[in-house]
Amino acid sequence: MKAKNIHIIPIVILAALVLSAACTGTQEQTNPEISGYIEDLYSDNVETQKTAIKELINKGQTAVEPLIGVFSSGDQLASTGAATALIYIGEPSIEPLINSLGSSDQLENEWASITLAAMGTRAIPELIEIINTGSGTEKEQAAITLIRIGEPALPLLNLELNTNPDADQAEITSIIQSVYATQGLRERLENTTESA
């Protein structure tokens, strides 16, 4: 009888430790302070939104995943606030945003693309990596993001095209051509607007 009790105690302790670790992880994901600021992004009060954005920026990396979660809400204003915070958080936002390009949620991957494009050159190497190794949706969103970044992406795209034998040559060439085409279209529109 005593031998059975001795074996049960370590199992109970192990189970308690596992549950404790799981609870700690859940608390980090649902930090009440961060959750409160995320809710404030949906406020109609501009000052409340601005304060929430500033506080979420100050939270840094711990706020990244909850901010990305806002994108799937369909709320344009809250998503804009979340994107702004992620841009200011900077480097810690890039990898989670890159991961969101493959999301099954179209709103999430669209907003991730817009946010990465606004971050500009910082995200280019990771986006090129997705072009070479990603799945269909990831590649498509990475290509759109690189086209949105535009001219600043060209040097690294050309470098990849000319130095990496494993690069997706066709896709990178297509992106480069699209960047030039988009740039030409912008210039024509600007000239038309100026002459009008």
N, C-alpha and C positions, 0 to 999 in steps of 0.2 A: 504493500500500500504506500509506504513512504517513497519507494523508488519511482512510482508513477507521479507523485506530487513534485518530485525534484525535476522531472522532465517537463512537466506542465508549466512550471514557473518561468523557465527561459522562453518558452513559446509565448506566454502571456506578455512578458517584458518586450520581446521582439515585436509582437503585434501592437503594443502601445507605442513603441518607437516609430513604427511605420505609420500609424494613424497620426501621431504627433507631427511627423514630417509632412504628411499629406495636408494636414490642417495648416501648417505654416505656409506651404506653397499656396494654398487657397487664399490665405490672408494677404499674401503679397500681391496676388492677382486682383483681389477685390479690396485694396486699400481704401478705407472709407473716405479719407481726405481726397484722394485722386478721384474716386467715384463722384464725390460732391462737385469737384471742379468740372468733371466730364458732364454732369447734369447741367451745370451752369452754361455750358456751350450752347445748350438748347434754349436758353433764356431769351426773351424778347428785349431785355434791357442790355443796351450796348456796353455800358460800364461793367455790368456783371460778366459779360462775355470777355471783355478786355482783361479784367482781373483774373478770370479763369485761365485764359491763355498764358498770362504772365506766370501764374503759379504753376501751371503744368510744365512750362519751360524750365522753371526752377527745379521741378521734380526730376528732370532729365530722363535717363534711361528707364526708370520705373514707370514713367507715364507713356512710353512709346506704344506698347501693345494696346492699352485702353484707348489711346488716341486713334490708332488704326481701326479699332472696333467701331468708331463713330462713322467711318466711311460707309458702312453697309446700312446705315440708318435711312439714307435717302434725304436727309435734311441738309440742304445746300449750305445754309449759314453755319451750322455746327461743323460740317465737314470742312468748310473753309477755315474755320477757327482751328480745327484739329491739324489741318495741313500747315497752317502758319506756325503752330507750336512745334510740329515735327521738323520743319525747316530750321527753326532756331535751335532746336535740340541738336541738330546736325548729325555728325558721324554715327552716334548710336542708333539713329533712325534708319540708316541706309539698308543694312541687312534685313531687318524686319519688313521694310517697304519692298525690297527686292523679292522677298518670300511671298508677299501679297500679290505680286504680279501673276502668280499662278493660281490665285484664289478662284473658287467656283462662283464667288459673288462678283458679278460684273461691276457693280458700283465700287466695291473695294479695290479691285485691280485697276479700274479707271482712275480713282483718286490717288492710288499709290503711284501710278504713272505720272499724273499731274504734279504730285509732290516731288517726286524724284527729278522731274524735268526742271522744276523751280530751284532745286538744289544745284543743278548745273553740273559742272565738271567733276565734283566730288563723287558722283555716282557712276560716271562713265565706265571705269574699268570693270565694275561688277556687272553693268548692263551688257558690255561686250562679252563677258564670260557667259552670260545667259544666252546670248545669240549663238555661241559655240556649243553649249552643252544643255540648254534648257528644253523643256517640253514645248509642244505647239503653242499653248496659250501664253506661257512665259516668254517665248521667243517673240511672239506677236506683240505683246505689251512692251517688251524691252525695245523692239524696233520702233514702235510708236514713240516711246519715251526718248530715244536717241534722236529721232526726227524732231521732236518738240524742243530738245536742247539745241539742235541746229548746228550752226557754224562752229561753236566751241568743241563739238564732238568730232569734227573732221580730222584733226591731227592724230588722235588716238585710233580712229577707225582706219585711216590710211596706214598707220604703223602696224596695226593688227593684220590688215590685208597683205602687207608687204613682208612681214617678218614671221608670221605664225603659219607654218604649213598645215596645221590642223584646224585653222579657222574656217568657218562656214563662208567661203569666198563669195558664193552667189548672194547670200543674205546680206553680207556686209557691203557688197557692191551696190545692191538694191537700196540699202539705207543711205549710202553716200549720194547716190543719184537723187533720192527723195529729198535729202537735205538741200542739195543744190536747186532742185525744182521748187521746193517750198521757199527758199531764199529768193529765187527769181520772182516768184509770185508776189512775195511781200514787197519787193522793190517796185514791181509794176503797180501794185495797189497804192503804194506811197506816192509814186509819181502821178498817178491818176488823181489822187486826193489833193495833191499840191496844185495841179493844174486846174482843178475844179474850183 
